[in-house]
């Protein structure tokens, strides 16, 4: 059985068994992870994978799974004691300005720049920051590159915003075509494989020294700055997903 909508899922929920498939993004916001666990235990398959859908929504989950490709010293902070340990660790490494990322906010709205990790602790102690969140050293000199990968299609463009360190186009930035290196494409392939992403919008930070780090990855996202139109990209994704159950 192949299920494509939440309505169908609820209608056939008790009958689903090993080999059955759900194609598409699972809604059910408050129940999503419970549904994933239950149906995965019963052998139901998801396209995109349950892992990729979970990672898509959570910067914290991405920092746990993809930390080997992220900026060194990237941490997930889930409680005050961990933040206190981070203060010592960051100070020992002479790390100054830092960035925090709220777990489920998109478009740069949950990204904050701090003078140092002590400033983060002061705000967290006043309950002005919600746990869990991602903590990273701030990199000043970098290029923000978005790479779209769907099947054999690959497009990359750099995003620049001189007035906002987040470099997001929605806040007035500009974009220009970018030719990714083999090392950057290999990094993207490794991330897709680890997170079981069938396709992705991947954001890389390319430092002035030429080092490549994963910023974040998503199944869906804007195409502002890309040559391909969103409608065309979505059609490619849908076609790819429909082929996956039989592959």
Secondary structure, 3 states (H helix, E strand, C coil): CEECCHHHHHHHHHHCCCCCEEECCCCCCCCHHHHHHHHHHCCCEEECCHHHHHHHHCHHHHHHHCHHHCCCCCEEECCHHHHHHHHHHHHHCCCCCEEEEECCCCCCCCEEEECCHHHHHHHHHCCCCCCCEEEEECCCCEEEEEEEEECCEEEEEEEECCCCCCCCHHHCCEEEECCCCHHHHHHHHHHHHHHCCCEEEEEEEEECCCCEEEEEEECCCCCCCCCCCHHHHHHHHHHHHHHHCCC
